[in-house]
Structures are given as structure tokens and as C-alpha cells.
Amino acid sequence: MLKRSFPFLILVLFFLPLVPISSGQGNPTPGVNIDCESDPELNVHPLYSEPVELVCTIENTSQFDETIEISNEFEGGTSVQIQGASDEYTVAGGETEEFIVTFTGDVRIPSTESFDFEIIATVTQWLIPGELPEMVQSNSSVVGKVEIGTYGIVELLISDKSTRAMEPSDEVTINLQFTNKGNDEDKIEVRIKNQAELIAQGFSFPMSSFVAEDLAIDATSPVREIVIRAPSDVSEKISTNIQFEASSTNDPDAPVSAISIPVSVESSSSSGTLTGLSEDSQDDIILYGAIGGGVILFFMLVGIITRSIKKKSKDESDGIEQAIELNDEDEGESLGDDLDDLFDDLDEFDDLPVSEDEFDDLLDDFD
């Protein structure tokens, strides 16, 4: 029995030293594994674009050192570039090594696009201690896709930004448009930011206080309208602003596009008085009124004096008819005497009776 077992024992003793070597130090043949994080998303916003990094790990599955070469196949074309996926590493048996792949891209790439890639790890040399490097060909690869992040940019357009002057219960229509400048189809919304404040002041919106439209990339909406109705009861002038804001539904963090339209509301009664004018305008009106009144008073006075002179002349002509002949020698003296007599006659006007009928007749003459 012992003689029969002896060959078996010899066989066991022969293979026993090989078991721990094989199980404890890894694969005796060349090998490599590669693994990368989840697919990267590239930010291509025209103001905030930045590269995106992808961390990859290679593992030497052999018990001996290996030289591992990294290469790639990428379909980014001229829009997206890849860096860091072409290199060479020496990795000890059973060890790992990390490396970073970086993707950069042009701005404004549509978010509907994506770019496939494959990163390949190839063992090019197997370094057995005490022997020359052995040229081998063992590889592993990982595939992925570069996604393009979605961003929103909105531009609000209102051609007429002038002040809207209104009376109580008046309605004005604001015409507006908006453009999708993002990188994907977007639902653009336009709202009145200070709607609550305007309602508190008595304003209302008969149709709606907001509009919305689904727009393709770089598309502009047709002309849309928002109607504003002024308060019906206005005791004093209201001066405020209507604040319009356009925003992206795709990108809640995107800056809004805003435009403010000044609005003033004044009652019709106050608009017809001096209260609606500036202080300088009121002073001008008072000055012109005073000048006009003085001119009218002057003409009335001249008219009264003229009528009184005519009346006096008529009374004198009825009592006495006198003809005066002047010699050439007495003409100069007579002219001076006549001027003195004219001023003397004006003194006599204080004693002339002026009736109310004469004022009425004078006013009728102006008519």
C-alpha cells in the first residue's frame, strides 16, 4: 500500500510550491483593465464655457511590471477636442494608475449633439525581472460619449420705450418680441416683474400679464401684446414703471432680459390746470397775462379819451363856429401853443362825465 502511494506523494510535493505563487502574485501572463467615470457634459455657454475632465484608471493585472500605452478614437471633429488620452505609463504588477482626459469645445454647440469616444489601454512591454522586456500585445478599452450641456439665453425686444401718458381708465398696448439665443429649443416667457405693485396702484391687465412661446434656436417670436389699463380713480398724478422680464424655461439660472417702460397717469381735470405745468411755465403764463391785460387796458383808456375828445369837440362846434387862419410867420409859434393846449385839454378830461354806456360802446368796438 505504501509503495502505491509513494508516486502520488511525490507529485503533490512537486506542485505544492507552485500554488502560493500562482494565487498570491496575480496572473503570470500580461494583462490590463481600464475604467473611466460616467460620460462628461461639456459647458459651451458663450460666457461661461469651460473644459470638462474625465478621470480614468488603468490596472496591471499581471504579476510583473508592464508598459501600458493609452490611445483614443474620437469623433469630435473640429467642434470638440480631446487631450490626455495619448500617453504611456509603466505600472507595477497588480498596481493601478490614474490619468485625466480633458475635453474642450466651441461655444454655442447645440445641446442635441453628442460625440462618441473610445479610450484604449495596450500593454506594449512585459518586464520580467532578470530577462529582457518581452514585446506583447494585450489591451482593454472603454467607450463613452461627450454630452453638450443645455443653456438658455433670451433677448427681449421692445422698440418703443417712451413714456406712456395716460388718463384714468385708459388702455395702452405694449408690443414686444423675444429671441431664443440658447442652444436648444426653448419656451420663452415674458412676465411683468412688478405686477403686484401695479395692481396695488389700481392698474389692471384685461388680457394677460404674461406671454410665452416655444422657439427654436435663434428664432424670434411674432409681435406679442400686453395691454395695461390705468386706474379709474386718480386723485393725484401717478408716475411709475412697468418692468418686463423675459426668461428661459430650459435654464432657470440664466439671466433674464429686462426692459422698463415709464408710465404716468393724470386725471383730465388736473391736466387742464396750471398744476400740470412746471413752475417756470406758470411764471411765463402769469407774465404774459399781465402784459396782455396791460395792453387791453391801454387801448380801453385810449378809446375812452378819444370818445371824450370827440364829444367835447362836438359840443363846442354846436355853440361856436370859428375859422382860424395861420400865417406862415406864426406857424412855428402856433405849433408849440397847440402842443401846450393839448396837454391842458387832457387836464380837463378829469371833469368829463363818463357813463357806463360809453364803456359798453367801447367794448362793442373791440368786438
WOTAUR-V827390 format. One record per helix or strand. SS is the DSSP state (2 for helix, 1 for strand). FROM is the first residue (numbers start at 1). TO is the last residue. If there is no record, write none. Layout:
((SS FROM TO) (SS FROM TO))
This chain:
((2 2 24) (1 27 27) (1 32 36) (1 41 43) (1 50 50) (1 52 60) (1 62 62) (1 65 74) (1 80 83) (1 87 91) (1 96 105) (1 114 127) (1 134 148) (1 154 157) (1 164 166) (1 171 180) (1 186 192) (2 195 200) (1 204 204) (1 210 215) (1 220 220) (1 224 229) (1 238 248) (1 257 265) (2 268 271) (2 274 276) (2 279 319) (2 331 351) (2 356 366))
